[in-house]
């Protein structure tokens, strides 16, 4: 079953034709600034299974750090996904854009060492001070 999602204005719609990976909760300062929230929920998706179904002409990209692009809707500003030059075969889709029901569940916190002080991490999921260790994704 394909998963679908869209931006706030509905101008950009996408689909994923693979099972969803567990949700990664990111607390890095870049993600917080890009979303304006204390954390960001991402789902890694193989690029070959991610499709822009509507609104490709509305997509814009911002290189937030060398080799990393954050792609968003130019109409409403919704962040759609991010992608790294070092990992061109994967995109990190913003989980909050997915249409319900979503079977994936949060699995871990990354960049917990830079979490904001006003939103404590209050669950029992594994926490990593930086990026996802390869052993956590296998």
C-alpha positions in Angstrom: 0.0 0.0 0.0 1.4 3.4 -1.0 1.6 6.2 1.5 0.6 9.7 0.4 1.1 13.2 1.7 0.9 16.8 0.8 2.0 20.3 1.8 -0.2 22.8 3.7 -1.7 24.4 0.6 -2.0 21.1 -1.2 0.0 22.3 -4.2 2.7 19.6 -3.7 1.6 16.0 -3.3 3.8 13.0 -3.0 3.6 9.2 -2.7 5.9 6.5 -1.3 5.5 3.0 -2.7 7.5 1.2 0.0 6.8 0.3 3.6 7.6 3.2 5.8 10.7 3.1 8.0 10.5 4.0 11.7 10.3 7.7 12.4 13.5 9.4 13.5 13.0 12.4 15.8 15.7 15.0 15.2 16.6 17.7 17.8 19.5 19.4 15.9 19.5 23.2 15.8 19.3 23.3 12.0 16.1 21.2 12.0 14.6 23.3 14.8 15.3 26.5 12.9 14.1 25.1 9.5 10.8 24.0 11.0 10.3 26.4 13.9 9.6 23.6 16.3 11.5 21.9 19.1 11.9 18.7 17.1 11.4 17.3 13.6 10.0 13.9 12.6 11.7 12.4 9.6 11.2 9.1 7.7 14.1 7.9 5.6 12.8 6.7 2.2 14.7 5.2 -0.7 14.7 7.9 -3.4 13.5 5.4 -6.0 10.3 4.9 -4.0 9.5 8.6 -3.5 7.4 10.4 -6.1 6.2 13.9 -6.5 2.7 13.5 -7.9 1.7 17.1 -8.1 3.5 20.5 -7.8 7.1 19.7 -8.8 7.2 23.2 -10.2 6.5 24.6 -6.7 9.4 22.9 -5.1 12.4 25.0 -4.1 15.6 23.9 -2.4 17.8 25.6 0.2 21.3 24.3 0.8 21.4 24.5 4.6 24.9 23.1 4.9 27.4 22.0 2.2 25.8 19.1 0.4 22.5 19.1 2.2 19.3 20.5 0.6 16.0 21.1 2.3 13.2 21.0 -0.2 10.0 23.0 0.4 6.8 24.3 -1.2 7.4 27.8 -2.6 3.8 28.6 -2.1 3.1 27.8 1.5 6.6 27.1 2.8 5.9 23.5 4.0 9.1 21.5 4.3 8.8 18.4 2.2 12.1 16.5 2.4 15.8 16.8 2.8 18.6 15.1 0.8 22.3 14.9 1.1 24.8 14.7 -1.8 26.6 12.0 0.3 23.4 9.8 0.3 21.7 10.5 -3.1 19.7 7.3 -2.9 17.7 8.5 0.1 15.3 11.3 1.1 14.1 12.2 4.6 10.4 12.9 4.3 8.8 15.1 7.0 6.4 12.7 8.7 3.9 15.4 9.6 2.9 15.7 5.9 1.7 12.1 5.6 -1.9 11.4 5.2 -3.4 9.2 7.9 -3.3 6.4 8.8 0.4 6.2 9.3 1.7 2.8 10.4 5.3 4.0 11.2 6.0 4.9 14.8 8.8 6.9 16.4 11.9 4.8 17.0 14.7 7.0 18.3 15.9 10.5 19.0 19.0 11.9 17.2 21.1 15.0 18.0 19.6 14.8 21.5 22.7 16.6 22.8 21.5 19.7 21.1 17.8 19.4 22.1 16.2 22.7 23.3 15.9 23.2 27.0 12.2 24.1 27.0 11.0 20.8 25.5 12.3 17.8 27.5 12.5 14.4 25.9 10.1 12.5 28.0 9.8 9.0 26.4 11.8 5.9 26.7 13.0 5.8 23.0 16.8 5.5 22.5 18.6 8.8 22.4 21.8 9.5 20.4 23.9 12.6 21.0 24.5 13.0 17.2 23.5 11.3 14.0 21.9 7.9 13.8 24.6 5.2 14.3 24.6 2.6 11.6 23.9 -0.1 14.2 20.6 1.6 15.1 19.3 1.4 11.5 19.9 -2.3 10.9 
